[in-house]
Amino acid sequence: MALALGRRGLGRTWPNPAVGAMIVKDGVIIGRGWTQPGGRPHAEVEALRRAGEAARGATLYVTLEPCSHHGKTPPCADAIIAAGVARVVSALEDPNPEVAGQGHARLRAAGIIVEVGLGADDARRDHAGHISRMRDGRPHVTLKLAISADGKAGASGRRPVPITGEAVRERVHLMRAQSDAIMIGIGTALSDDPMLTCRLPGMEKYSPVRIVLDSALRLPLGSRLVNSARETPVWVVAAHTPPQSAREALQANGVEALDAASNGGRLDLASVLKLLAARGITRLMVEGGPTLASAFLRADLVDEALLFQSANIIGVDGVAALEPEAKAALSRALKLIHSQPVGADRQDIYERG
């Protein structure tokens, strides 16, 4: 249940992890909490607030080690000690070097029983973005790609064409809501003029930051992304060379322009990811077309791939979903762990081995 509570915050707590916490006493749940939007209050503090005095002598279940350092809020470990909690069951040690076991140690030093590791596999999956940002200095990258039965991702001339059905579209919108940011390349922005928001009923406010890789700042001022930038953030990542006038025009319309290293006019993806991590992004969904998908796979920067396979056929003049080299990289770095039907289509989930 603590894991399920934590998932409520996915996509809304960055730069902090989406933690879940539950307080139990004599077999009764007396407090529940999850990390609030923007990363605070933390889950443990929320659960303790709801439990009140009843937390004394109780057990706290939490999906990540309680923090031990003073940030914008006092340490959760101190709040747990002050509340008189008798036992803490923690899924994972926090990879944040400011914590890294110190929270558990502080609880034990106060005489609290601490057990670590229950539900660890599920917790690692839920906290993959936080772990990747702390360990590798980049977000966890999930690649989403819709593929026709004949291996295409678009019609000739990069014209958009429906590939999968409504059930897949609903699932993709949920994925967007659970991501900190969503990324496309400028080619997709120009050909599709997408919105990239979550359009599930009642969940529009959970739309992620929208990021366009646009080395020359070609994103049109009349695009739907630019026109909605003041409602849902849009970041464009450029090389250092575009004219200042293009940058100023986008910024005047609410778009934030960032600079990253480039090589031969192409942005260096590893540098882009480090830039995003420095700005707090932990979970990145790559939803661009074949060019961006292939580039991420060739660079070995994909942690998880969700390929939605359709029974529809586009034809020989369609755009291939992946370049041969990218297909080989996918097979080399990731392994298929699960397949399931989604409406009339199929979802194949790949993860790093």
Salt bridges, closest charged atoms under 4 A:
GLU46 OE1 - ARG49 NH2 3.29
GLU46 OE1 - ARG50 NH2 3.87
GLU65 OE2 - HIS104 ND1 3.89
ASP78 OD1 - ARG106 NH1 2.85
ASP94 OD1 - HIS130 NE2 2.78
GLU98 OE1 - HIS69 NE2 3.71
GLU115 OE2 - ARG87 NE 2.94
ASP121 OD1 - ARG124 NH1 2.86
ASP122 OD1 - ARG125 NH1 3.70
ASP126 OD2 - ARG7 NE 3.01
ASP136 OD2 - ARG135 NH2 2.97
GLU166 OE1 - ARG169 NE 3.26
GLU256 OE2 - ARG279 NH2 2.49
ASP259 OD2 - HIS240 ND1 3.89
ASP259 OD1 - ARG247 NH1 3.07
GLU287 OE2 - LYS144 NZ 3.68
GLU287 OE2 - ARG176 NH2 2.82
ASP300 OD1 - ARG352 NH2 2.94
ASP303 OD2 - ARG138 NH1 2.90
ASP303 OD2 - HIS140 ND1 3.81
ASP303 OD1 - ARG352 NE 3.29
GLU304 OE1 - HIS140 NE2 3.53
GLU323 OE1 - ARG298 NH1 2.50
ASP348 OD2 - ARG346 NH2 2.83
GLU351 OE2 - ARG125 NE 3.65
